[in-house]
Amino acid sequence: MEILQEVARRIEAVSDSNERDNLIASTAVLSGLVLDKDIIRRVLRQDTVKESVIYQEILAEGRAEGRAEGEMAKARAIALNLLQMGLSVDRIAQATGLSEAQVRSLVSVPLS
């Protein structure tokens, strides 16, 4: 924790605010590899971390992954409904954007 406090003091001395914000965010990310998140939050300003370009990029990646997972889950749910309605695997693949193999893998999923 002492090292992190020293790093934080040195970062605060950086005059360029964008560079300082990015250094804080980078330090928070790297510190997370070895330190408890509560310690990091006490030493580094969270508002600055959240404003940094690096944090925003990580957040955007997480949101994109979440959207992709949600879209896949929705496509699978629609495919299951279409299977229950008796549509062919190739038609379901065409309608949902899933591959035929993905649709076939749903056949073994218990239908409710």
PyMOL commands that set and color helices and strands:
alter all, ss='L'
color gray80, all
select helices_A, chain A and resi 2-12+17-31+37-43+46-51+53-84+89-96+100-106
alter helices_A, ss='H'
color red, helices_A
deselect
rebuild
show_as cartoon
